[in-house]
Every structure is written in C-alpha cells, then in structure tokens.
C-alpha cells in the first residue's frame, strides 16, 4: 500500500516576500533496487561520490578507494578513480590515470556531446575529457605542492577570484554550452563561463537562508549540486540552507523549492546522534534532471542524507510529486546519496556513498496520483 504525506510547498514568485503557499499530499513511489554492476574481488568500491551515464548507456563511477595512492597519508592523499562500466554492468576501463587535476573529485557529468566533466573539490579544478578520455580543457588551478591549500578552512577565508575555485562541487550547461560551476564548499557561489572556458560572471555569497530558510535568495551554505532544465532554469542544491534555489542564466533569483515532507522523527540516523530539534525541511544534496519525455515533461530528482529519501519533482511547475527510500544498509536503503544519474523518468543510478556501492533503482509511480497533484491549483 502506498503511504501518503502532507507537504507544504512554497513557490516564490519574484521575491520571498510574495511567496504563495499551497498544501497537498505526496505519494510514496514503489520501487526496486535491481542488480547492476558486476563487482569483483579485486575491484571493490570505496566511497562512491558521483555517477554519470553517456548516450550509449556506459556509466562512469567516481570512486574514492583506499589504495589509489599507495603510501599516501590517511588525510589529504589523492584518492580518486574514474571507472567505466558498460550497459551490462561490466567493467571497461579506468579514466584519468595520472591527471594532475584529480585529487579528491566530487562530481562527474556527461554533456550532450559525451564529453566527461570532472569537478574536483580538493584541486579546485574542473576538467573536460573528450569521449576518448583525453583532457581537452581545464578550469581553475590546483595549488602548488609547497603552498597552503586554499580548500582547507582558512580564517578569514580567501577572497573569491574570477576563474579560481575553492571547494568546487558540480557543473552544468545551458543550450548555448555556457558552463555553470557550483563553487560549493568555501566560495559558496556560482561561476559562469562560455563554451570556450572564458570567465563571464559569478553570483551568490556565503550566508544563511534565514529563520525559515525562505529568506535571503542568493545566500548559500554549500551549493552542492547544480542542474539546468530545457527552459534554462538553473537549480542549485543549497544544502546547508535546506533548500533548492532556482535562477535564470544571468543569476536572477526565481523561487525556492523545499524538501519538506513529514517523516518518522523516531528513525535513528545511520551516522550520528538523534538531532535535538527535528525539522521536516531536509537538506538537498543532489540534482538530476531527466531529458524531456514525449509530452515535453521533465523531472528533477533530489536526495537528502536523513531520513535517506529521494524526491521526484515535476518541471517546470516545481511540484513534489513523489518520494521514496529510508536510510540504512540493506539494498533499497541509502546512506548519504551523493550523486544521481537519471537516464529515464523511472530509472535512477544512485551513488550510495557510505554504503560503498552503486544502486540501480527502477520506480513504479502512481501516474494518476501524480496527475492529481499537477492538476491542483
């Protein structure tokens, strides 16, 4: 039996001062975790931070293993692998061996030309690999070995500089191939480049969302993931402020979206103590936007760390039309979903970070229930 939850969804038209609030119920989506990657004893996965699928159905797994850099110290050593698997989940090859910009990569994405982009949090680099695995562009700059790394906490933090990153987290592109990078961990802004890598602009700054997270548009606390829909709306997972912010391609704020469906507050987190204060607005970690279906509809998927759910949004309305999952260690449960690939409306590839695995999720949504939500005013 499907469970239903009441959810209050805020859609800000213009600025938050004129936000409109509506309440509706959201169904829990039936789903299954199906066998996928063929893991062998000599190629176990470590922390899986991101996944990306190209047009041929090949998957790149951004893996943080324990032995990528033999002899490195337990903290600060380079530990990144880019592993390719085919449509049947069989290992094909490893990308990027010896690439200077790979240290502690955070996200991988394929663009529409099947170029692989890798965003590295530690080296403050964004790299473009062509389909043959050759680096053809790099943005940002890795600190030189003897210098104090900028990605470590500094007091005061370094002043943001055009074209340089500090804890970069993700990448997306508009229809003109302009590049948008969420400079997530320390600069807390969005940087825009043209398709040639020329710096264009930045927007946003580090700051709180406000008492109810429904304030201060453009303030970020770890912009963690980014995505763009066919209408050129830019969605930013503002993780620390517990909200998704939506902008146009010039950085003008459009609205907030919130993952604020109720859940069982008695559910103990997989990692960490029970929080002293329980809130239903959970922190969005991921953004994945599907290709338009035959009706032109797109969906966005997002996730949280606790209670370990994934969320389905209908675009362009920005309505939450389904959710599923709970934190845990078994298949079909999640332990910090850190990255998503969404090759179709009802299929997700999940980077299940702290469970050291990739899950393939096949969903069976209640389309009538979804339509009822979309038909509500």
C-alpha positions in Angstrom: 0.0 0.0 0.0 1.3 3.5 -0.8 1.9 5.8 2.0 0.9 9.5 1.6 2.3 12.5 3.3 1.1 16.1 3.6 3.6 18.6 2.3 3.6 22.4 2.3 5.3 23.7 -0.8 6.5 27.3 -1.2 6.8 28.7 -4.7 8.2 32.2 -4.6 7.1 34.4 -7.4 9.8 37.0 -7.7 11.0 37.6 -4.1 10.1 35.5 -1.0 8.0 38.4 0.4 5.3 37.5 -2.1 5.6 33.7 -1.7 2.5 31.6 -2.2 1.9 28.5 0.0 -0.1 25.5 -1.0 -0.6 22.2 0.7 -1.1 18.8 -0.9 -0.3 15.1 -0.3 2.6 13.4 -1.9 2.6 9.6 -2.6 5.5 7.3 -1.8 6.8 5.8 -5.0 7.0 2.0 -5.2 10.5 1.0 -6.4 13.0 -1.8 -6.5 16.8 -2.0 -6.4 17.9 -4.3 -9.3 21.2 -6.0 -9.9 23.6 -3.9 -11.9 27.4 -3.5 -11.6 29.4 -6.7 -11.7 31.8 -6.1 -8.8 34.8 -8.4 -8.5 37.0 -9.2 -5.5 39.9 -7.2 -6.9 37.8 -4.1 -7.7 35.7 -3.4 -4.7 34.2 0.1 -4.5 35.0 2.6 -1.8 33.0 5.8 -1.3 31.1 6.4 -4.5 30.6 10.2 -4.8 29.0 10.5 -8.2 27.8 8.6 -11.3 27.3 9.8 -14.9 25.8 7.9 -17.9 26.6 8.7 -21.6 24.3 8.3 -24.6 25.5 4.7 -25.1 24.4 3.7 -21.6 28.0 3.4 -20.3 28.4 4.5 -16.7 31.3 6.4 -15.1 31.6 5.8 -11.4 33.5 8.4 -9.3 35.1 6.1 -6.7 37.2 7.0 -3.7 39.1 3.8 -2.9 41.6 3.2 -0.2 44.6 2.3 -2.3 44.5 4.7 -5.3 47.6 6.4 -3.9 49.8 3.8 -2.2 51.7 5.2 0.7 49.7 8.5 0.9 48.8 9.8 4.3 45.3 8.9 5.6 44.2 12.5 5.2 45.0 14.6 2.2 46.3 12.0 -0.2 45.0 11.8 -3.7 42.2 9.2 -3.9 40.1 9.3 -7.0 39.2 6.7 -9.6 37.0 7.1 -12.7 35.7 3.7 -13.5 33.7 2.9 -16.7 31.1 0.2 -16.9 29.1 -0.9 -19.9 25.3 -1.4 -20.3 25.5 -4.8 -18.7 27.5 -3.5 -15.7 30.8 -5.0 -16.8 34.0 -3.1 -16.1 35.5 -1.5 -19.2 38.4 0.7 -18.2 39.7 3.4 -15.8 39.9 7.0 -17.0 42.3 9.8 -16.0 45.3 7.9 -14.5 47.9 10.4 -13.6 45.8 13.5 -14.5 47.1 16.5 -12.5 43.7 17.8 -11.6 42.5 14.6 -9.9 42.9 14.6 -6.2 39.6 14.3 -4.4 36.9 14.6 -7.1 33.4 15.5 -6.1 31.2 15.1 -9.2 31.1 13.7 -12.8 28.7 14.7 -15.6 28.5 13.9 -19.3 27.5 16.8 -21.5 25.3 16.3 -24.6 28.4 15.6 -26.7 29.5 12.7 -24.5 32.4 14.7 -23.0 33.0 13.8 -19.4 33.4 16.6 -17.0 35.1 16.0 -13.6 34.8 18.5 -10.7 37.5 18.2 -8.1 36.9 19.7 -4.7 40.5 19.3 -3.5 42.4 20.5 -6.5 39.9 23.3 -7.3 39.8 22.1 -10.9 37.1 21.3 -13.4 38.3 19.0 -16.2 36.8 18.2 -19.6 37.6 14.8 -21.1 36.7 14.1 -24.7 35.0 10.7 -25.4 38.4 9.2 -26.0 39.5 10.1 -22.4 41.8 12.9 -23.3 41.8 16.1 -21.2 40.8 19.0 -23.6 40.0 21.7 -21.1 40.8 22.5 -17.5 39.3 25.3 -15.5 40.6 26.7 -12.2 44.1 25.8 -10.9 45.5 23.3 -8.5 47.6 24.8 -5.7 51.3 24.1 -6.0 52.6 21.4 -3.7 54.5 23.5 -1.2 51.7 26.1 -0.8 49.0 26.1 1.9 45.9 24.6 0.1 43.1 27.0 -0.3 40.5 24.3 0.1 41.3 23.9 3.8 39.4 26.0 6.2 41.1 29.4 6.4 40.3 32.3 8.8 39.4 34.6 7.2 38.5 32.6 4.1 40.2 33.6 0.8 38.6 36.3 -1.2 36.9 34.7 -4.3 38.8 35.4 -7.5 37.4 35.2 -11.0 38.1 31.8 -12.6 39.5 30.3 -9.5 37.6 27.8 -7.4 37.6 26.9 -3.7 35.8 23.6 -3.0 34.2 23.3 -6.4 31.3 20.8 -6.3 29.4 20.4 -9.6 28.9 21.5 -13.3 26.0 22.1 -15.7 25.5 23.6 -19.2 22.8 25.7 -20.9 21.6 25.3 -24.5 24.4 27.5 -25.8 27.0 25.3 -24.0 27.8 28.0 -21.4 29.3 26.3 -18.3 28.0 26.8 -14.8 30.0 25.6 -11.8 28.8 25.5 -8.2 31.8 26.6 -6.2 30.4 24.9 -3.3 32.4 24.5 -0.1 34.2 27.7 0.6 33.4 30.4 -2.0 29.7 29.5 -1.9 28.8 31.0 -5.3 28.0 30.1 -8.9 30.5 30.9 -11.6 29.6 31.1 -15.3 32.0 30.5 -18.3 31.3 30.5 -22.0 31.8 27.3 -24.0 35.5 28.2 -24.6 36.2 28.5 -20.9 36.2 32.3 -20.8 35.0 33.6 -17.4 31.7 35.6 -17.6 30.3 36.2 -14.2 29.6 35.0 -10.7 26.6 35.3 -8.3 25.8 34.4 -4.7 27.7 34.5 -1.5 28.1 32.6 1.7 25.3 33.3 4.2 22.3 31.9 6.0 18.9 31.3 4.5 17.1 32.9 7.4 14.9 31.6 10.2 12.7 29.5 7.9 15.2 29.1 5.0 12.7 31.2 3.0 14.8 34.3 3.0 18.0 35.8 1.6 18.0 34.5 -2.0 21.5 34.1 -3.4 22.9 33.2 0.0 24.5 29.8 0.0 25.7 27.3 2.6 27.4 24.7 0.4 25.8 24.9 -3.1 26.4 21.1 -3.5 24.8 20.2 -6.9 23.5 22.1 -9.9 21.2 21.3 -12.9 19.5 23.2 -15.8 16.2 22.3 -17.4 15.1 22.8 -21.0 13.7 26.2 -20.2 17.0 27.4 -18.9 16.1 27.4 -15.2 19.1 26.7 -13.0 18.5 24.6 -9.9 21.1 24.8 -7.1 21.0 22.4 -4.1 21.7 24.8 -1.3 22.5 22.0 1.1 23.3 24.0 4.3 20.3 26.2 4.0 17.9 23.3 3.4 16.5 24.5 0.1 16.8 24.4 -3.7 17.2 27.8 -5.3 16.1 28.5 -8.8 17.7 31.2 -11.0 17.8 32.3 -14.6 21.0 32.1 -16.6 22.0 35.6 -15.5 21.8 34.7 -11.9 18.4 36.4 -11.2 16.5 34.6 -8.4 13.2 33.0 -9.4 12.0 30.8 -6.5 12.7 28.3 -3.7 11.8 24.6 -3.5 11.8 22.7 -0.3 12.1 19.0 0.6 9.7 19.5 3.5 7.5 16.3 3.6 7.0 14.9 7.1 8.8 11.7 8.1 9.1 9.5 11.1 11.2 11.5 13.6 11.8 8.4 15.6 14.0 7.0 12.8 17.6 7.0 14.0 20.2 8.3 11.6 22.6 5.8 10.2 25.5 8.1 11.1 25.4 10.5 14.0 23.2 11.1 17.1 19.5 11.8 17.0 19.1 15.6 16.4 18.0 17.8 19.3 15.5 19.5 17.0 13.6 17.7 14.3 12.5 19.5 11.2 10.8 18.3 8.0 12.7 20.5 5.7 15.6 18.2 4.8 18.9 19.2 3.2 19.0 18.7 -0.6 22.3 17.0 -1.7 21.7 16.2 -5.3 20.2 17.4 -8.6 19.4 15.3 -11.6 17.1 16.4 -14.4 15.7 14.0 -16.9 15.5 14.6 -20.7 12.0 15.7 -21.8 9.6 12.9 -22.4 7.2 12.7 -25.4 4.9 15.3 -23.8 7.9 17.6 -23.2 7.8 17.0 -19.4 11.0 16.9 -17.4 11.5 15.6 -13.9 14.1 16.5 -11.3 15.3 14.1 -8.7 17.0 15.2 -5.5 18.0 13.5 -2.2 18.8 14.1 1.4 21.2 12.4 3.9 18.4 11.8 6.5 15.9 10.3 6.6 17.5 9.0 3.4 14.9 9.7 0.9 14.9 10.6 -2.8 12.4 13.1 -4.2 10.7 13.5 -7.6 9.8 17.0 -8.9 7.7 17.8 -11.9 9.1 20.6 -14.0 8.5 23.4 -14.9 5.9 23.6 -12.0 8.4 22.6 -9.4 5.9 20.4 -7.7 6.9 17.5 -5.5 5.1 14.5 -7.0 6.7 11.5 -5.2 9.4 10.3 -2.9 10.8 7.1 -1.6 13.5 5.5 0.5 14.9 5.4 4.0 18.4 5.4 5.4 20.1 2.1 6.2 22.5 -0.5 4.9 20.3 -3.0 3.0 19.6 -2.9 -0.7 16.9 -0.3 -1.3 18.1 1.7 1.6 20.6 4.6 1.4 23.5 6.0 3.3 24.2 9.6 2.1 23.1 9.6 -1.6 25.8 11.9 -3.0 25.2 11.7 -6.7 22.5 10.7 -9.2 22.2 9.8 -12.9 18.7 9.7 -14.3 18.8 8.0 -17.8 15.0 7.8 -17.9 12.0 9.1 -16.0 11.6 6.0 -13.9 15.2 4.8 -13.6 17.9 6.2 -11.3 21.5 5.3 -10.8 22.4 6.1 -7.2 25.9 6.9 -5.8 25.2 5.4 -2.4 28.3 6.9 -0.8 28.7 5.5 2.7 27.4 2.1 1.6 30.3 1.9 -0.8 28.1 0.9 -3.8 26.0 1.9 -6.8 22.3 1.1 -6.8 20.1 0.9 -9.9 16.6 2.0 -8.9 13.5 1.2 -11.0 10.4 3.1 -10.0 6.7 2.3 -10.4 5.0 5.6 -9.7 1.2 6.1 -9.4 0.7 8.2 -12.5 -2.9 9.0 -11.5 -1.8 10.4 -8.2 0.9 12.4 -9.9 -1.6 13.8 -12.3 -3.9 14.8 -9.5 -1.1 16.8 -7.9 -0.3 18.5 -11.1 -3.9 19.4 -11.7 -4.2 21.1 -8.3 -4.1 24.9 -8.3 
